[in-house]
């Protein structure tokens, strides 16, 4: 029963647009379904690692250390701002980048997904505060937290998979040069905005 309740909560969390959604949509729009799926797998790798860290108490160190938190916050913000600036520069050029320049196979989008997730201290804090709420009394806490992390990843994969499928179906319209350029501009502004917010936000 608690797994069903947790899965429902994960759906609601996944539906809230954030850094992960921006990265996955941008990769999908730039280079297609495969790139979006690779970014999704990267993001879910990061989610799983934060979930495991929460299960074994490692992310508690990050939560307890202001210096470690601030370092990750600045690094994560820098990653987002750089990616946003690249999107705005691409939109300013007005021509789509060659396919090989956009993503070198699956590795580029995968690393973008996992990198932005791991460099986001909010993900660690969220894992520490979100997962434990669904651990029933008397259960093995580390094992239950690992199970919850796996459920979280599964729900995310289904949600982002559906999102990627929807975007791919609209590719004929979204792939038009003018629309693609506008979407690059929007994604660039969103990524930079998320980066700036990460810099100025406190815990």
N, C-alpha and C positions, 0 to 999 in steps of 0.2 A: 504493500500500500504506500509506504513512504517513497518507494522508487517511482511510482506513478505520479505522486504529488511533486516530486523533485523534477521529473521529466516535464510536467506542465510548467513549472517555474522556469526551467531552462528554455522552453519555447518562448516565453514572454521576454526573457533576457535576450535571446537571439534576435527577436523582432525589433529591439531598440537599436537604431542605427548608431554606429560608432566607428572606431578606428578599423576594426576587422572588416566591417561592411564596406568601408571606403576603399580599402586595399584590394579586396576580392573583386568588387565591381570594376575598379580601374583596370585590373589585370584582365578581366573578362572582356571589357570593352576594347582594350588595346590589342589583345592577341587571341581572343576566342575562349572557348569552353575549357580546353586543356590547361591554359594558363590560369584561369580562374579556379579550377579544381586543384591545381598545384599550390596556389596561394592559400586555398582553404585547408589543404592538408598541412601546410606549414603552420597556419594559425592554430589548427587543432593539436599539432605537436606541442606548440607552446602552452596551450590550455592544459594538455595532459601533464606536461612537466610542472606547471604551477599546481595542478591538482595533487600530483605526487609529492611536491614540496610541502603542501598543506598537510597531507596525510602523515608525513614523517617529521613535521615541525620545522622544516628548513625555512619556509617563508616567514615564520615567526621572527627569525633573525632580521629579515628585511623590515618587517613591521616595527620591530623594536629599535632599529638603528636609523636615526634621522639622516645621518651622513650617507648611508647606503641608499636610502630611499631617494634622497635628493640627487645623488649621482645617477641613479637609474632614470629619474624623472627628466633630468637634463639630456641624457643620452637619447631617451625615447623621443623627447621633443625635437631634438636635432634630426633624428631619422625622419620623422614626419615632415618637418619643414623642408628638408632636402628633397624628399619625394614630391612634396607639393610644388616646390620651385621647379623641379624637372617637368612636372605636368604643365605648369604655366609656360615654361620655355617651349615645350613641344607644341602647345596651342598657339603660341606667338609665331612659330615657324610656319604654321598653317598647312603643313604636309605631314601625313602619317609617317612615322619612322619605319624603316625597313623592318620586316618581321624578325630578322636575326638580331637587330639592334634593340628590339623591344624586350624580348626574353630569350636568353640562350637556353633553349629547351625548357625543361621543367624546373631546373635548378634556381634560376633567377626569381621567378614568382614564389617558389617554395621558401627560399631564404627571406624574401620580403615578408611573407606571412609569419614565419617563425620569429624573425628578427623583431618585427614591430610588436608582437605579442610578448616576447621575453623582455623587451626593453620598456614595457609599460608597467610601472609599479602598481598601478591601479588594479591590474589583473591579479597580482599577488595578494593585495589587500582584499579584493573581492573574493578570491578563492578561500582565504582565511575566514571571512565573515559569512560567506554564502553556504559553502558546503557543510560546515558543522551543524547548521540549523536543522539539517535533515537526517542527522544520525540518531536513530532511536536509542532510548535508554537500554543499557545492558548489552549493546552490540560491540563487537570488536571495532574500535574507532579507526585505526589505520586501514584495516581491510574494507570497512564501510566507506571511508573517504575515497579510497582507490576505486571502488565500485561506482560511487557517485561521479567521480571524475570521468570514468568511461562512459557513463550514461550521458553526461554533459557533452562529451565529444560526439557521441552518436547523434544526439539531437541537433547539434550544430551542423554536422555533416548533412543531415537531411534538409535542414533549413537552407543552408547556403547552396546545396545542390539544386533545390527547387528554384532559388533565386537566380542561379547561373543559367538554369534551363530556360527560365522566363526571359532573361536578358538575351540569350542566344536566339530565341524564337523571334525577338524583335530586332535582330541584327540588321535586316535589310534597311530599316529606318535609322537605327542607331549608328550604323556604319557609314552613313552619308557624311562626306567631309565636313560640311558646316555643322552638323549635329555632333559629330565626333570632336570637333574643335571646341564646341561649347561645353561638352561634357568634360573635356580635359581641363578647361578653365574652372568649371565647377569643382571637379575633384581636387584640383590644385589649391583652390581657396579653402575647401573643406579640410584638406590635410594640413595646410599651414595654420588654419584656425584651431584645429585639434592640438597641434604642436604648441602653439602659443598658450592655449588654455592649460596644457600640461605643465608649462613653465611657471605660469602665474598662480596655479592652484596650490593650495596647501593640502595636507592630508585630508 
